[in-house]
Amino acid sequence: MNKTKTILCIALLVSCVSSEIYGEEVSAAPVASAKSRARKEVIKASIVVAHIGQVNLGTGLFNVEFFLSLTCPADVPDCRTNFVLLNGTISSKDKVDVEGLKTVYKVKAEAHANLDFKDFPLDSHVLPLVIMDKEDGADDVTFEADTANSSIDDKVAVSGYRVAGSHIFAVEEGFESLREKYSLLHFEIRIAKATLTSVLKTYFPAAVILFIAMIGLILHGKNINTRLSMGTGGLLASVMFHVSSTSSLPSISYLTRTDKFMIAIYSALLMHILVAVYTLAKEDEKGDDPVKIAQLKKIYKVTGFGLPIYAITVLLLVVFHIV
């Protein structure tokens, strides 16, 4: 019996010494990371964006700095939330102000957006910030969007885009791997290309190439070779311009508006070239035959009006999203 007591005492002594050396706490149960909530807490939240870095068109990543204000309900003045950015990574978050029930954090983060280039070069995008409490679900913590105090600073600029507005809202959302729903605070930053600039840099040069090629339609007879050269030169110039204008885009599996516009130009130029080749062959065959000369004049007349009408029609169909 004495030996047993001695062994137990030695074991207890060793355990205490080990906990002192390695900094381990001797506890019968794990300590909770935070106090339990007596009831559901509704936290009013607002976001003010102070800076947006350049948007990486290939990855959809962008750096952002914003102020997150959290206001506790009046009956729970010491509410808490361990918030995370669901669609990105927070690099730093500093508590910059505490005033009554309101706490303001300055947050620096890298966020991700799903970019859609179907309307390129007149594309617009939404850069989202999704805030979530990583510890408590919607039964314990719910965000309430403070629309009046949420905004984007007037000095914020995004390279290549204009800031078109913002929208904040809160929703409850569940995840397949989790049974519990979480309250998510969404702040959406809308950016868009400037219409006039995009048109002048993309559509206008391509239209000029097509117009110059179409001028060749007035050339007849011996000048038909020049007409053919203008058509082929215009087609090569269009291909090179198309490649350069879309080089900034990532690899995508769908056609952009620019792609459709250029395909319409390709089709008009190809018809221009085919007609020029056909009339060149007819010029060699006509000789002094009045019937063939009459047919050739008719071809010149029909194609002189028909090709420009076709080109304008297909371009308008693309511009107005009919195709």
C-alpha positions as CSV (number, residue, x, y, z in Angstrom):
1,M,0.0,0.0,0.0
2,N,2.8,2.4,0.9
3,K,4.6,1.5,-2.4
4,T,1.5,2.4,-4.3
5,K,1.1,5.8,-2.6
6,T,4.8,6.5,-3.3
7,I,4.4,5.7,-7.0
8,L,1.3,7.9,-7.3
9,C,3.1,10.8,-5.6
10,I,6.1,10.4,-7.9
11,A,3.8,10.4,-11.0
12,L,1.9,13.5,-9.8
13,L,5.2,15.3,-9.1
14,V,6.6,14.4,-12.6
15,S,3.3,15.6,-14.2
16,C,3.5,19.0,-12.4
17,V,7.2,19.5,-13.3
18,S,6.5,18.7,-17.0
19,S,3.6,21.2,-17.2
20,E,5.9,23.9,-15.7
21,I,8.7,23.2,-18.2
22,Y,6.6,23.0,-21.4
23,G,4.0,25.6,-20.4
24,E,1.1,23.1,-20.5
25,E,-2.1,23.6,-18.4
26,V,-3.4,20.7,-16.4
27,S,-7.1,20.8,-17.0
28,A,-9.9,18.3,-17.0
29,A,-11.7,19.9,-20.0
30,P,-10.6,22.2,-22.9
31,V,-11.1,26.0,-22.3
32,A,-13.6,27.6,-24.5
33,S,-12.2,30.1,-27.0
34,A,-14.7,32.7,-26.1
35,K,-17.7,33.3,-23.9
36,S,-20.9,31.6,-24.8
37,R,-23.7,33.8,-26.1
38,A,-26.9,34.1,-24.1
39,R,-29.0,34.9,-27.2
40,K,-28.7,35.8,-30.8
41,E,-26.7,39.0,-31.4
42,V,-27.6,41.3,-34.4
43,I,-24.5,43.3,-35.3
44,K,-24.9,46.3,-37.5
45,A,-22.0,46.5,-40.0
46,S,-20.8,49.0,-42.6
47,I,-17.8,49.1,-44.9
48,V,-16.0,52.1,-46.3
49,V,-13.4,51.2,-49.1
50,A,-10.3,53.3,-48.9
51,H,-8.1,51.8,-51.6
52,I,-8.3,49.2,-54.4
53,G,-5.2,47.9,-56.1
54,Q,-4.9,46.9,-59.7
55,V,-7.2,44.0,-60.7
56,N,-5.3,41.0,-62.0
57,L,-7.4,40.0,-65.1
58,G,-5.8,36.6,-65.3
59,T,-6.5,35.5,-61.7
60,G,-9.2,37.8,-60.5
61,L,-7.2,38.8,-57.5
62,F,-7.1,42.4,-56.2
63,N,-5.7,44.1,-53.1
64,V,-8.1,46.2,-51.0
65,E,-8.1,48.3,-47.9
66,F,-11.3,49.1,-46.1
67,F,-12.8,50.2,-42.8
68,L,-15.2,47.7,-41.2
69,S,-17.5,49.2,-38.5
70,L,-19.4,46.8,-36.2
71,T,-22.1,48.2,-33.9
72,C,-23.3,46.0,-31.0
73,P,-27.0,45.8,-30.1
74,A,-27.9,48.1,-27.1
75,D,-28.6,45.2,-24.8
76,V,-25.3,43.4,-25.6
77,P,-22.6,46.2,-25.3
78,D,-19.7,43.7,-25.3
79,C,-20.7,41.7,-28.4
80,R,-17.8,40.2,-30.3
81,T,-17.1,38.7,-33.7
82,N,-14.1,36.9,-35.0
83,F,-14.6,37.9,-38.7
84,V,-12.8,36.6,-41.8
85,L,-12.9,37.4,-45.4
86,L,-14.6,34.4,-47.1
87,N,-13.4,35.2,-50.6
88,G,-9.9,36.2,-49.8
89,T,-7.2,36.5,-47.2
90,I,-6.8,39.2,-44.6
91,S,-3.2,40.3,-44.2
92,S,-3.9,42.7,-41.3
93,K,-6.8,44.0,-39.2
94,D,-6.3,46.8,-36.7
95,K,-8.8,48.2,-34.2
96,V,-8.6,51.9,-34.9
97,D,-11.5,53.3,-33.0
98,V,-14.0,52.3,-30.2
99,E,-16.9,54.6,-29.6
100,G,-19.7,53.4,-27.4
101,L,-21.2,50.3,-29.0
102,K,-19.3,50.9,-32.3
103,T,-15.9,49.4,-33.1
104,V,-14.0,50.3,-36.3
105,Y,-11.3,48.0,-37.9
106,K,-8.9,48.9,-40.6
107,V,-8.5,45.8,-42.8
108,K,-6.0,45.1,-45.5
109,A,-6.7,42.0,-47.6
110,E,-6.3,40.2,-50.9
111,A,-9.7,39.2,-52.4
112,H,-10.9,37.2,-55.4
113,A,-13.6,38.1,-57.9
114,N,-15.1,36.0,-60.7
115,L,-14.6,38.1,-63.8
116,D,-16.8,37.9,-66.9
117,F,-15.4,39.2,-70.2
118,K,-18.4,38.4,-72.5
119,D,-18.9,42.1,-73.1
120,F,-15.3,43.0,-73.5
121,P,-14.3,45.8,-74.3
122,L,-17.4,47.2,-72.6
123,D,-17.1,44.8,-69.7
124,S,-18.2,45.5,-66.2
125,H,-17.4,43.5,-63.1
126,V,-18.3,43.1,-59.4
127,L,-15.5,43.0,-56.9
128,P,-17.0,41.4,-53.8
129,L,-16.0,41.5,-50.1
130,V,-17.7,38.7,-48.1
131,I,-17.4,39.0,-44.3
132,M,-18.3,36.0,-42.1
133,D,-17.9,35.1,-38.4
134,K,-15.7,32.0,-38.5
135,E,-16.8,30.7,-35.1
136,D,-20.5,31.3,-34.7
137,G,-23.4,30.5,-37.0
138,A,-26.5,32.6,-37.9
139,D,-28.3,31.3,-34.8
140,D,-25.7,33.2,-32.6
141,V,-24.5,36.1,-34.8
142,T,-26.3,37.9,-37.6
143,F,-25.0,40.8,-39.6
144,E,-27.3,43.7,-40.5
145,A,-26.1,45.8,-43.4
146,D,-25.7,49.5,-42.6
147,T,-26.4,51.0,-46.1
148,A,-26.3,54.6,-45.0
149,N,-22.8,54.5,-43.7
150,S,-21.3,52.2,-46.4
151,S,-19.5,53.7,-49.4
152,I,-16.4,53.9,-51.5
153,D,-14.0,56.8,-51.0
154,D,-14.1,59.4,-53.8
155,K,-10.3,59.0,-54.4
156,V,-10.5,55.3,-55.1
157,A,-9.5,54.5,-58.6
158,V,-9.1,51.1,-60.4
159,S,-6.6,51.0,-63.3
160,G,-8.4,50.7,-66.6
161,Y,-11.9,51.0,-65.1
162,R,-14.2,53.5,-63.5
163,V,-15.9,52.9,-60.2
164,A,-19.6,52.5,-61.0
165,G,-21.1,52.1,-57.5
166,S,-21.4,49.8,-54.6
167,H,-24.0,47.7,-52.7
168,I,-24.1,46.1,-49.3
169,F,-26.4,43.5,-48.0
170,A,-26.5,40.5,-45.6
171,V,-27.7,37.0,-46.2
172,E,-27.8,33.7,-44.4
173,E,-26.1,30.9,-46.3
174,G,-25.4,27.2,-45.6
175,F,-22.5,25.1,-46.9
176,E,-22.8,21.5,-48.0
177,S,-20.2,20.2,-45.5
178,L,-21.7,22.1,-42.6
179,R,-25.1,21.7,-41.1
180,E,-25.2,25.2,-39.7
181,K,-26.0,28.4,-41.6
182,Y,-23.8,31.5,-41.4
183,S,-24.6,35.1,-41.7
184,L,-22.6,36.7,-44.6
185,L,-22.1,40.4,-45.1
186,H,-21.6,41.2,-48.8
187,F,-20.1,44.4,-50.1
188,E,-20.1,44.6,-53.9
189,I,-17.8,47.1,-55.7
190,R,-19.0,47.7,-59.3
191,I,-16.4,48.7,-61.9
192,A,-16.9,49.2,-65.6
193,K,-15.0,50.3,-68.7
194,A,-15.5,53.8,-70.0
195,T,-17.7,53.5,-73.1
196,L,-16.3,56.2,-75.3
197,T,-12.7,55.2,-74.6
198,S,-13.4,51.5,-75.3
199,V,-15.2,52.2,-78.5
200,L,-12.4,54.5,-79.8
201,K,-9.7,52.0,-78.9
202,T,-11.4,48.8,-80.2
203,Y,-14.3,49.2,-82.5
204,F,-13.3,52.4,-84.3
205,P,-9.8,51.1,-85.6
206,A,-11.4,47.9,-86.8
207,A,-14.2,49.8,-88.6
208,V,-11.6,52.0,-90.3
209,I,-9.7,49.0,-91.6
210,L,-13.0,47.7,-93.1
211,F,-13.9,51.1,-94.5
212,I,-10.6,51.4,-96.3
213,A,-11.0,47.9,-97.8
214,M,-14.5,48.7,-98.9
215,I,-13.3,51.8,-100.8
216,G,-11.8,49.3,-103.3
217,L,-15.3,48.5,-104.5
218,I,-15.2,51.6,-106.7
219,L,-12.3,50.1,-108.7
220,H,-13.2,48.3,-111.9
221,G,-11.6,46.8,-114.9
222,K,-7.8,46.9,-114.9
223,N,-7.7,48.1,-111.3
224,I,-9.3,45.0,-110.0
225,N,-5.9,43.7,-108.8
226,T,-5.6,46.8,-106.6
227,R,-9.1,46.1,-105.2
228,L,-8.0,42.5,-104.4
229,S,-4.8,43.8,-102.6
230,M,-6.9,46.2,-100.5
231,G,-9.1,43.3,-99.4
232,T,-6.3,40.9,-98.5
233,G,-4.3,43.7,-96.8
234,G,-7.4,44.7,-94.7
235,L,-7.9,41.1,-93.7
236,L,-4.3,40.7,-92.5
237,A,-4.5,44.0,-90.6
238,S,-7.8,42.9,-88.9
239,V,-6.3,39.7,-87.7
240,M,-3.3,41.4,-86.2
241,F,-5.4,44.1,-84.6
242,H,-7.7,41.4,-83.1
243,V,-4.8,39.5,-81.5
244,S,-3.3,42.6,-80.0
245,S,-6.6,44.0,-78.7
246,T,-7.5,40.8,-76.8
247,S,-3.9,39.9,-75.6
248,S,-4.6,41.3,-72.1
249,L,-7.4,38.8,-71.5
250,P,-6.9,35.4,-69.8
251,S,-7.7,32.1,-71.6
252,I,-11.5,31.9,-71.7
253,S,-13.9,29.4,-73.2
254,Y,-16.4,31.8,-74.7
255,L,-16.5,34.5,-77.3
256,T,-16.3,38.1,-76.2
257,R,-18.1,41.0,-77.9
258,T,-14.8,42.0,-79.6
259,D,-14.4,38.4,-81.0
260,K,-17.9,38.6,-82.5
261,F,-17.3,42.1,-83.9
262,M,-14.0,41.0,-85.5
263,I,-15.6,37.8,-86.9
264,A,-18.2,40.0,-88.6
265,I,-15.4,42.0,-90.1
266,Y,-13.6,38.9,-91.2
267,S,-16.7,37.6,-93.0
268,A,-17.2,41.0,-94.8
269,L,-13.6,41.1,-95.9
270,L,-13.6,37.5,-97.1
271,M,-16.7,38.2,-99.2
272,H,-14.9,41.2,-100.5
273,I,-11.9,39.1,-101.5
274,L,-14.0,36.3,-103.1
275,V,-15.9,38.8,-105.2
276,A,-12.6,40.5,-106.3
277,V,-11.2,37.1,-107.4
278,Y,-14.4,36.2,-109.2
279,T,-14.6,39.5,-111.1
280,L,-10.9,39.2,-111.9
281,A,-11.6,35.9,-113.6
282,K,-14.6,37.4,-115.4
283,E,-12.5,40.3,-116.6
284,D,-10.1,37.9,-118.3
285,E,-12.9,36.0,-120.0
286,K,-15.1,38.9,-121.2
287,G,-13.2,39.9,-124.2
288,D,-15.5,41.9,-126.5
289,D,-18.6,39.8,-125.7
290,P,-21.4,42.3,-124.9
291,V,-23.3,39.7,-122.9
292,K,-20.3,39.1,-120.6
293,I,-19.6,42.8,-120.4
294,A,-23.2,43.4,-119.3
295,Q,-23.0,40.6,-116.7
296,L,-19.8,42.0,-115.3
297,K,-21.3,45.5,-115.0
298,K,-24.2,44.0,-113.1
299,I,-21.8,42.2,-110.7
300,Y,-20.0,45.5,-110.0
301,K,-23.2,47.2,-109.3
302,V,-24.7,44.5,-107.0
303,T,-21.5,44.0,-105.0
304,G,-20.9,47.7,-104.8
305,F,-24.1,48.1,-102.8
306,G,-24.5,44.6,-101.4
307,L,-21.2,44.2,-99.6
308,P,-21.3,47.5,-97.6
309,I,-25.0,46.7,-96.6
310,Y,-24.0,43.2,-95.5
311,A,-21.0,44.6,-93.5
312,I,-23.1,47.3,-91.8
313,T,-25.9,44.8,-91.0
314,V,-23.7,42.1,-89.3
315,L,-21.8,44.7,-87.3
316,L,-25.0,46.2,-86.0
317,L,-26.2,42.8,-85.1
318,V,-23.1,42.3,-82.9
319,V,-23.1,45.8,-81.4
320,F,-26.8,45.5,-80.3
321,H,-26.4,41.9,-78.9
322,I,-28.7,40.4,-81.5
323,V,-26.1,37.7,-82.2
